[in-house]
C-alpha cells in the first residue's frame, strides 16, 4: 500500500510543508526510516535524531518543523497523528467473512452479517454476534454471550457464559473472560466454594491484551467501561468496576469488589487491594501497592526506586529501626515539654 503525502496530510488535518506528491509506503522510527517512509517526533528525547533522519517525511509539532531535513506534516499532537497513520498501514491479515467448516455453532446462536468464524471455534446456546465480528481459531464462546458489532476475538480466547461485550471490543489470544472469581468460605480447615452467580459486562471500544483474566461477579457483574485498555497478563477479580477511559499496564492486579474511576492509569505490576474506591483521574506508578481508598485525583506511588545494593541494604536496616526510633523520639519530646 502507498499513499501520497497530500493524502496523508488530508487524513490527519496536517499542514504539509513539502511535495504533496511524495509517495509513502510505511512508517518507521527516525533512526530506522528510509526513502518512502514517514516518521514522527513526539518525545523530546529523540529530537537529536531528527536532523539526521533519512525519512521522506516526518510528523512534527510546529516548533521543531524547521529542523527537519525533509518534508513535514505539522500537527498539534504528533503522537496521536502517528497512531492514526499506523492504522492506515496496518499489515494484519484480513480474514474473509464466512464460517469455517470445523466450527461448532449452536442452532440457537444468532450471527450478524459479514462475520468471520475461524477453525475449531465453538459458539454456545443463545449467543448473539453482531455484524462484522471476527472470531479467531479455537476460540470458545459459551452460552448466553452477546458480542456487539465489530468485535475481534483472536485465536484461543475463552468467554465463559453470560459475558456481554459492547461494540468494537478487541480481545487478544489466551485471555479468559468470565472465569469464576476467587470466592471460598473457610470452615474447620476446609474451603467451601462460593458459586459465582454474576456475569461480566464490557463496554464499547475496549482492548484487552493477551493472557489477561477478568473474573465473573459473585453476585452482580464485573464491569469494564467504555474505551478501557488493558495490557497483557492482568488480573481483574470478581465484581471489580473499571471506569471509562482507564488504562492498565502489564501484570496489574485488582482484587475483588474494588472500583477504579474514570481516566485512571495503573503502571506495570501495580496492585490494588479489595473493596476499595479509587477516584477518577488517579495515576498509580508501577509496582505500587494500594491498600486504602483514594479520594482525590493525582499521582500515587509506593514502590522503592532503584539504588545500589549496599545503599539499599543500609536503608532496609534503617527501615526496621523506624518504630523504635519513633518511640524514642516521642519519649524525648515528652521529656522536653515545658523546658523551652
Secondary structure, 3 states (H helix, E strand, C coil): CCEEHHHHHHHHCCEEECCCCCEECEECCCCCCCCCEEEECCCHHHHHHCCCCCCCEEEECHHHHHHCCCEEEECCCHHHHHHHHHHHCCCCCCCCCEECCCCEECCCCEECCCCEECCCCEECCCCEECCCCEECCCCEECCCCEECCCCEECCCCEECCCEEECCCCEECCCCEEEECCCCEEEECCEEEECCCCCCEEECCCCEECCCCEEECCCCCCEEECCCCEECCCCEECCCCEECCCCEECCCCEECCCCEECCCCEECCCCEECCCCEECCCEEECCCCEECCCECCCEEECCCCCCCCHHHHHHHHHHHHHHHHHHHHHHHHHHHHCCCC
